[in-house]
Amino acid sequence: ITAHCPTLTALTDDYHCDTPVSYTFSQVRDLISNLSLHLHSMGLTTNSKASLFAENSAHWLISDHAVQSLSAATAVRGADAPLDELRYIYTHSDSTLAILQGPKLLAKLAKDAEDKGLPGAAGLASKDGDICSNIVLINRDKHTDADLATLISSHPSLSSSK
């Protein structure tokens, strides 16, 4: 479709992204391609798994397609799921990276991990104990760069695993 209708609207989301978005087929292709290159540089490869903990949105769809374009798989759950359930899914899906809704979920995971004495930025680890060191945020939750820097500095485990 992209070859025939590159400028037609392919995806809109007025409610679930930081700001309303409207992407053409060409833009969706480029967003998926760029994210897949980024995920590949983080070690996601064929038959790898990524945990995608986010609400359905345009960015969720793009993230899921980027993972699939690498012949990898996603283990998905909504961002409002209990934190222990998210950790269970990450661990038992053999995920190698996490894609999260945004800073709010990351902060909740980080604080909970610190309170429970769990290792790593968000208490996410494989069955073998490998700590999740790659976390991608698909939304900013209206946070500025300064807000994100404050979040990272307020949780020592985050700053050690950028």
Secondary structure as the mmCIF struct_conf table of DSSP 4:
data_model
#
loop_
_struct_conf.conf_type_id
_struct_conf.id
_struct_conf.beg_label_comp_id
_struct_conf.beg_label_asym_id
_struct_conf.beg_label_seq_id
_struct_conf.end_label_comp_id
_struct_conf.end_label_asym_id
_struct_conf.end_label_seq_id
TURN_TY1_P TURN_TY1_P1 THR A 2 HIS A 4
TURN_TY1_P TURN_TY1_P2 PRO A 6 THR A 7
BEND BEND1 LEU A 8 LEU A 8
STRN STRN1 THR A 9 ASP A 13
BEND BEND2 ASP A 14 THR A 19
STRN STRN2 VAL A 21 THR A 24
HELX_RH_AL_P HELX_RH_AL_P1 PHE A 25 SER A 41
TURN_TY1_P TURN_TY1_P3 MET A 42 GLY A 43
TURN_TY1_P TURN_TY1_P4 THR A 46 ASN A 47
STRN STRN3 LYS A 49 PHE A 53
BEND BEND3 ASN A 56 SER A 57
HELX_RH_AL_P HELX_RH_AL_P2 ALA A 58 SER A 69
TURN_TY1_P TURN_TY1_P5 LEU A 70 SER A 71
STRN STRN4 ALA A 73 ARG A 77
TURN_TY1_P TURN_TY1_P6 ALA A 79 ASP A 80
BEND BEND4 ALA A 81 ALA A 81
HELX_RH_AL_P HELX_RH_AL_P3 LEU A 83 HIS A 92
TURN_TY1_P TURN_TY1_P7 SER A 93 ASP A 94
BEND BEND5 THR A 96 THR A 96
STRN STRN5 LEU A 97 LEU A 100
BEND BEND6 GLN A 101 GLN A 101
HELX_RH_AL_P HELX_RH_AL_P4 PRO A 103 LYS A 116
TURN_TY1_P TURN_TY1_P8 GLY A 117 GLY A 117
BEND BEND7 PRO A 119 GLY A 123
STRN STRN6 ALA A 125 ALA A 125
TURN_TY1_P TURN_TY1_P9 LYS A 127 ASP A 128
HELX_LH_PP_P HELX_LH_PP_P1 ASP A 130 ASP A 130
STRN STRN7 ILE A 131 ILE A 131
HELX_LH_PP_P HELX_LH_PP_P2 CYS A 132 CYS A 132
STRN STRN8 ILE A 135 LEU A 137
BEND BEND8 ILE A 138 ILE A 138
TURN_TY1_P TURN_TY1_P10 ASP A 141 LYS A 142
HELX_RH_AL_P HELX_RH_AL_P5 ASP A 145 SER A 154
BEND BEND9 HIS A 155 HIS A 155
HELX_RH_AL_P HELX_RH_AL_P6 PRO A 156 SER A 159
TURN_TY1_P TURN_TY1_P11 SER A 160 SER A 161
#
